[in-house]
Amino acid sequence: MVQTVVEQHAQISVLVNCAGVNMRKLALDYTEEDWDYITEPPLLSVCAARYPPPRRQ
């Protein structure tokens, strides 16, 4: 996917990690396990694009 974007647009300027989950209950009612479930995807996910860091323009 990265190679296709670079071929079509010449560079990648910004990568966005938009991982997230939610629970349908009041935040005051969350257990510690609930908080882990909610915060782990965005905090622990890794961008595995395997593309060199952007160069300064």
C-alpha positions as CSV (number, residue, x, y, z in Angstrom):
1,M,0.0,0.0,0.0
2,V,2.8,2.4,0.9
3,Q,4.5,1.8,-2.4
4,T,1.3,2.6,-4.3
5,V,0.8,5.9,-2.5
6,V,4.4,6.9,-3.1
7,E,4.2,6.0,-6.8
8,Q,1.0,8.0,-7.2
9,H,1.9,11.0,-5.0
10,A,5.7,11.0,-4.7
11,Q,5.8,11.2,-0.9
12,I,3.9,10.6,2.4
13,S,3.7,13.7,4.5
14,V,1.5,12.6,7.3
15,L,0.5,9.2,8.7
16,V,-2.5,9.0,11.0
17,N,-3.3,6.3,13.5
18,C,-7.0,6.3,14.0
19,A,-7.4,3.1,16.1
20,G,-9.9,3.2,18.9
21,V,-12.7,1.6,20.8
22,N,-15.5,2.7,23.0
23,M,-17.9,1.3,25.6
24,R,-21.5,2.3,26.1
25,K,-21.5,3.1,29.8
26,L,-20.6,6.1,31.9
27,A,-16.8,6.7,32.3
28,L,-17.4,6.7,36.1
29,D,-18.5,3.1,35.8
30,Y,-15.4,1.8,33.9
31,T,-13.4,-0.9,35.6
32,E,-9.6,-1.0,35.3
33,E,-10.1,-3.7,32.6
34,D,-12.5,-1.4,30.7
35,W,-9.8,1.4,30.7
36,D,-7.2,-1.1,29.5
37,Y,-9.5,-2.2,26.7
38,I,-10.2,1.3,25.6
39,T,-6.7,2.8,25.8
40,E,-4.5,-0.1,24.6
41,P,-5.4,0.0,20.8
42,P,-4.4,3.7,20.3
43,L,-1.5,3.6,22.8
44,L,0.1,0.3,21.7
45,S,-0.7,0.1,18.0
46,V,2.3,0.3,15.7
47,C,2.5,1.9,12.3
48,A,4.2,-0.9,10.3
49,A,4.5,0.9,7.0
50,R,8.2,0.0,6.7
51,Y,8.9,3.2,5.0
52,P,11.9,5.4,5.8
53,P,11.2,8.5,7.9
54,P,10.1,11.6,5.9
55,R,12.9,13.8,4.6
56,R,12.9,17.5,5.4
57,Q,11.4,19.5,2.6
